[in-house]
Amino acid sequence: MKAPLDAANTLLREFDPTTYLRLLVAQGHLDGLVEEEQDYIRARAALLGVEVEPLLTQPLIELPPVDAQVSETTRRVILRDCIVLACIDGNYTEIERAHVHRVAKWLGVDIGAAERIEDWLRRYWELMDESEALLSGFDAP
């Protein structure tokens, strides 16, 4: 079994941070890149050590070929973060969802997997809302 650090290093070697960030920017531009979305993208860029400001004004129009070496985990992380970004403004529109599904197809990730990630995120956010209510002294929603 690989040590967690070895597994993380493998994922990072297979990860293309510029394409990842450009996909997030493209997702955000679908309905206008709001401040919260920009903050999310900037935080991800900082974690990856990538200068993101030039990318914020250059969303991907055409998706480049996906490197066959990109792991399934990396593909799903990209997909998850596109969904998270699309939901940041509180409104996951059909246009955003269609783009997420286009990205899933491009990544070679089954649409069913994309829908399971969407459902998981919805349940996760419901739990976070419940936690916030409980910790604030209110009954859970």
C-alpha positions in Angstrom: 0.0 0.0 0.0 1.3 3.5 -0.9 1.9 5.9 1.9 -0.5 8.9 1.8 2.3 11.3 0.8 3.5 9.1 -2.0 -0.1 8.9 -3.3 -0.5 12.7 -3.1 2.8 13.2 -4.9 1.7 10.8 -7.7 -1.6 12.8 -8.1 0.3 16.1 -8.3 2.7 14.7 -10.9 -0.3 13.8 -13.1 -2.1 17.0 -12.4 -2.2 19.9 -14.9 -2.9 23.0 -12.7 -3.3 25.5 -15.6 -5.9 23.5 -17.4 -7.7 22.8 -14.1 -7.8 26.5 -13.3 -8.8 27.5 -16.8 -11.7 25.0 -16.6 -12.8 26.6 -13.3 -12.6 30.1 -14.9 -14.7 28.8 -17.9 -17.3 27.4 -15.5 -17.5 30.7 -13.7 -17.8 32.8 -16.8 -20.9 30.9 -17.9 -23.1 33.2 -15.8 -20.6 35.9 -14.9 -17.5 35.4 -12.7 -18.7 36.7 -9.3 -16.3 37.7 -6.5 -16.9 34.5 -4.5 -16.0 32.4 -7.6 -12.9 34.4 -8.2 -11.9 34.0 -4.5 -12.4 30.2 -4.8 -10.3 30.1 -8.0 -7.6 32.3 -6.4 -7.5 30.0 -3.3 -7.0 26.9 -5.5 -4.3 28.7 -7.6 -2.5 29.6 -4.4 -2.5 26.0 -3.2 -1.1 25.0 -6.6 1.5 27.8 -6.7 0.1 29.1 -10.0 -0.4 32.8 -10.9 -4.1 32.9 -11.8 -4.8 36.6 -12.6 -4.0 36.3 -16.4 -6.2 33.2 -16.5 -9.3 35.0 -15.0 -9.9 36.8 -18.3 -9.1 33.9 -20.6 -11.7 31.2 -20.2 -11.3 28.0 -22.2 -13.5 28.0 -25.3 -12.3 24.7 -26.7 -11.1 21.9 -24.4 -7.6 20.7 -25.2 -6.9 16.9 -25.4 -6.8 15.2 -22.0 -3.4 13.6 -21.3 -3.9 9.9 -21.0 -1.7 10.0 -17.9 -4.2 12.1 -15.9 -5.5 9.8 -13.1 -9.2 9.0 -12.6 -9.0 10.7 -9.2 -7.6 13.9 -10.8 -10.4 13.8 -13.4 -13.0 13.6 -10.7 -11.4 16.3 -8.6 -11.6 18.6 -11.6 -15.3 17.7 -12.1 -16.1 18.1 -8.4 -14.5 21.6 -8.3 -16.3 22.7 -11.4 -19.6 21.7 -9.7 -18.5 23.5 -6.4 -17.7 26.6 -8.4 -21.0 26.5 -10.3 -22.9 26.3 -6.9 -21.0 29.1 -5.1 -23.5 31.7 -6.1 -26.3 29.5 -4.7 -27.8 28.8 -8.2 -26.7 25.7 -10.1 -28.3 26.6 -13.5 -29.0 24.2 -16.3 -26.4 26.0 -18.4 -23.8 25.4 -15.7 -24.9 21.7 -15.3 -24.7 21.2 -19.1 -21.1 22.6 -19.0 -20.2 20.3 -16.1 -21.5 17.3 -18.1 -19.5 18.5 -21.2 -16.4 18.6 -18.9 -17.2 15.1 -17.6 -17.5 13.8 -21.1 -14.2 15.5 -22.1 -12.5 14.0 -19.0 -13.9 10.6 -19.8 -15.9 10.5 -16.6 -19.3 8.8 -16.7 -22.2 11.3 -16.5 -23.6 9.0 -13.8 -20.5 9.7 -11.7 -21.0 13.5 -12.3 -24.6 13.2 -11.1 -23.4 11.2 -8.0 -20.9 14.0 -7.2 -23.7 16.6 -7.6 -25.9 14.6 -5.2 -23.0 14.1 -2.7 -22.3 17.8 -2.7 -26.0 18.6 -2.2 -26.1 16.2 0.8 -22.8 17.6 2.1 -24.0 21.2 2.1 -27.2 20.1 3.8 -25.1 18.5 6.5 -23.0 21.7 6.8 -26.2 23.8 7.1 -27.5 21.4 9.8 -24.1 21.6 11.7 -24.2 25.4 11.6 -27.7 25.5 12.9 -26.9 23.0 15.7 -23.8 24.9 16.7 -25.6 28.2 16.7 -28.2 26.9 19.1 -31.0 26.4 16.6 -32.9 23.3 15.6 -31.6 21.7 12.5 -33.4 22.5 9.3 
